[in-house]
Amino acid sequence: MTVLPLTARPRALAHWLFVVAAMIVLMVVVGGVTRLTESGLSITEWKPISGIVPPLNDAQWQAEFDHYKQIGQYQQLNQGMTLAGFKAIFFWEYVHRLLGRLIGMVFALPLLWFWVRKQIPQGYGWRLVALLALGGLQGAFGWWMVKSGLTHTRTSVSHFWLAIHLMTALFTLGGIVWTMLDLRALAANHTERPARLTGLGVGVLVLLAIQLFYGALVAGLDAGLVTDQWPLMNDRFFPGVSQIGESPVHAALYDPAIVHFIHRWWAWVAVAGLILLARKARAAGDRRASIAIHSAFGIQILLGIATVMTGVNLHLAATHQLVGALLVCATVWGTHATGRRR
């Protein structure tokens, strides 16, 4: 049983974590727009402190533009881009990085405040510090992702680094939501113990993680543009490999058509698991978690189909990524409900 000092404020901690989680969901959406608009390589340097201030005059803008002109994306895809066009892509990458810094501050400073005032219940301090460290690691992965595309030969970032960057963000989001739910339960009942991970919960989270990983590969490889048909792909159920002579493993990780195929059909495996989890959550007494899971995956499937059939419409694709993050929250909620120990 968690020891709850008189100074502990689990409800305040839960409210704070809710704000952090909401900011991470927004971060995922902005990151998706950054990728969809090919804006991620517009800032070619990582300046954690001075980078907070954007270019303020024409000379500074031109210097940033000149740095961008040195990489393969400009030389192979964007030759002749105007300064105004550069500012448009710079905007999304700048907002993405600025939001990352803000999330770090919103997490670190209140955490320090709660810690100094001894308001963190016993057993939760290490969890919160670990989540903060994950956020820092996420920032490092983001820079390594950008760095992978800053060459003369590439026109985009590595799709593997993009997947690592996104999956770390979603893993951190899931950990924050889980901890928030534990703290909410503790605030309601001081004898409540932290929820445990059940076998079903772990299994469903793994199924969803595979689907999300392939979603990131689809984004990184622009595999959504392989076809605008559903359920067929260019008039066939199975599209066939486009990179002839490669191994099946290579095709499953590098071939845009195969990656797209896996992403669209593995979704139904994940849905089967999510339905089971939702039923268990409802049986455990949390009907709202069950509704959240069903709503999230239903909307997500419709958005995924619409995104493909519209040739990856920017607004639909960004909303698809938003609901993907919300589906992670709903799945963690359902898993938590099935593992509560009263």
N, C-alpha and C positions, 0 to 999 in steps of 0.2 A: 504494500500500500504506500502511496506517495505521502511523504511527510509534508504537511502544509504549514509553514511558519505563519505567525500572525501578520507579518508584513507582506506575505505573498499576495499577488494580484493576478490570478490566472485569467480572469475575464478581460482585464486590460491588455494582457499579453495576447490573448486570442484576437481582440479587436485590432491590435497592431499588426499581427501576422496576416489578418484578412486584407489589410491595406497593402502589405508587401506582396501578397499573392495576386491581388488585382493589378498591381504595377507590373508583375512578371507576365501576366496574361497580355497586358498592353504591349510589353516589350516583345513578346512572341509575334504579335500582329505587325508591329513596326518592322521587326526583322523580316517577316514574310514580304511586306511591301518593298523593303530594301532589296531583297533578292529578286522579286518580280520585275522591278524597274531597273535591274542591273546596276544598282547604285553602290554596292558594297565595296568596290575598289576605288571609289572616288577620293578617299582620304588615304594616302599612301604611307602615313607615319602614325605611330602610336605615342601620344604625349598625354599621359594620365592627368597632369595638372594643367599645363598651358593649353592643352587641346580643348579645354572647356570653352575658351574664347574663340569664336569663329573669325574668319577674315573680316576686317572692318573697313578696308579701303581697296581701291582698284589694284594697287601694287600687291597687296597680300592675296587678293583673289587670283591675280595673274600668276603669282608664285605657286599657289596650290594647283592651278591648271597646268602649269609647266611640269610639275611633278607627275601629274596624271598622264601627260603626254608621253612619258618615258616607258609606260607599261604596255603589254601586249593588247589589252582590251581596247585602248585608244587606237593603237597602231593598226590593229586588224579589223576592228568593228566600228570605231567612232571617229575615223579620220574626218576632219572638217567640222567637228562639233564646235558650236559657238560657246562663248563664255556663259551666256544665258542658259544654254543647255547643260553645261557643266554645273552651274549653280543648282539646277533642278535635281540632279542626282546627288550632289553634295549634301543637299538638304536632308534627304532620308538617312544617309549614313551618319550625318552629324546628330540628328534627333535620336537615332538608335544608340549611339555612343553616349550621348548626354543622358538619356533615360537610364542606361546602365549605371552611370555614375550616381544618379539620383537614387536608384534602388539601393546601391551600396550604402549611401548616407542614411536613407530611411531605415535600413536594417541595422547598421552598426551603431549609430548614435543612440537610438532608444534602447538597444540591447545593453550598451554601457550604462545608461541611466538606470534601467531596471536592475542591473547587476550591482551597482554601487549602493542602491537603496534596498538591496536584499529582497526584491519583490519576485524573484524567480523561484518557483517551487523546486524542491529537491529532486534531482534526476533529470531536470530539463535544461540546465545550463550547458552541459556538454552537447546536447542536441542542437541548441541554438547556435553555439560556436561552430559546430560541424556544418550547419546550413550556411553560415556566413562564409566559411572557408570554401564551400562549394560555389558560392556566388563569385568569390575571387577567382577560382579555377575557371569558371565560366567566362570571365573576362579574358583570361589568358588564352583559352581555347578560341575565343572570338578573334583575337589578334593573330594567332597561328593560322586560323582559317583565312583571314584577309591576306596574310603573308604568302600563303600558298598560291595566290593568284597574281602576285606582284612580280611577274616575270615577263620576258619578251615572247615566250612561247604559248602562254595560257591567256585565255580571254575571260575566264571566270575562276572562282575559287574551287578547290577540291571538293567534290561532292561528299567525300568521307569526312572531311573536316566540318563541312556544313552539318552533316548528320550528328557528329560528336557535339558540336555547338548546340544544336537544338535539343538533343536528348539530355544533355546536362542541364539545360534550362528547365525542361519538363520534369526531370528527376528532382531538381531542387524545388520546383513548384509542388510536386507531390509530397515531398517531405514537409514543406511548410503547411500545406493543407492538413496533413495527418497530425502534426503537432498542434495546430490550431484546434482541431476537433478534440484531441486529448485534453487540452486546456479548457475548452468549453465544458466538457463533461466534468472536469475537476471543479470548475467554478459552480456548477449546478449541484454537485454532490462531492463533498470533501473526502469521501471514502472510495471514490471511483479510481480504479487502476487503469494505467495506459492500455489501450487496445493492443491485441496481438495480431500478427499476420497469420491468416489461415492458409491451408493448402490451396483451397479454391481461389482465394484472393491473390496469392502469388502467381498461380497459373494464369489467371485472367490478366493480371498486370504484364506478364511476359508476352501473352498473345497481343495485347495492345501495344507493347513496346516494339514488337516486330513490325506491326502495322505502321507505327509512327516513324520508325527507322526507315522503312521503305518510302514513306511519304517524303522524308527528307532527301532520300536519293532521287526521287522523282523530281523534286524541286531543283536539286543540284545538277541533274542531267538534262533539265528541260524536257523530261520524258512525258509530261502532260500534253506536249504538242505532237506526239507520235500519231495520234488519231483524234478525231472529234466525234467518234461514234461510241455508242454504248447500247447493248452489252458487247457487240462485236468490235473488233479492232481492224479497221480497213477491210471490212467485209469478211473477216475470219474470226473465229473464236480465239485461236492461238496465233499470234502474229508471226512467229518464227524469228530466229535470230537475225540481226542485221550485221553483226560483227563475225563473219564467217571464219571458222577455223579455231575459235577460242573454246576453252573448256566450259562445261556447264556452270561451274562456280564463277568463272569470269563473267559469263553471260548474265548470271543472276545478280551481279554486283555492278556491272559496267554497261551492259547493253540497255539503252533506253527503252526499247520495246518490251524486253523481258521484265525489266524493273517495273514498268507501268503495269504489265500483266499481273505480276505478283501482288502489287499494291491493290489493284482493284478486286482481286479474288480472295486474297488473304483477309480482306475486310469482313467477309462473311464468316470466317473462322472466328475472328475476334468478336463479331456480333453474337455468335452462339454462346461464347463464354460470358459476354456481358449480360445476356438474358438470364443465364444461370445465376450470375452474381446478383442481379437485380431481384430475382425471386428470393434468394437467400437473405438479402438485405430487408426485404419486406417481411419475411418470416421472422427476422430478428427484431421487428418492431419499428423499422425506419422506412415508412412508405415514401417519404419525400426523396430519399436517396434512390429508391427504385424508380420513381418518376423521372428524376434527374438523369439517370443512366439511359433510360429508354428515350427520353427526349433528345439527349445529346447525340446518341449514335444514329437516331432516325434523321435528325436534321443534317448531321455530318455526311451521311450517305447521299442524301438528296443534293447537298452542296457539291460533293465530289463529282457526281454525275453531271450536274449543271456546269461545273468548271470545265470538264472535258468537252462537253457538247458545245460550249461557247468559245472553244479555242483558248482556254485559260484566260477568261475575263478577269481583269485585275481585282475588281470589287468582290466577285464571287470567290476567287482564289484566296484573297485575304480573309474573307469571312470563313472560308473552309479551315484556314489555319487557326482563326479565333475559336471556332467550335471544337477543333481538335484539342486545344489547351483546356477548354471547359470540360471536354470529355475526360481528360486526365483527372480534373478535379472531382467530377462525378464518380469516376471509377474508384478513386481513393476514398471518397465518402462512403461508397457502398462497401468497399473492403473493410474500412474502419468499423462500419455498422455490424458486419458479420463477426468481427473480432473483439467486440467490447466484452469486458469481464466485469459483471456486476457483483 
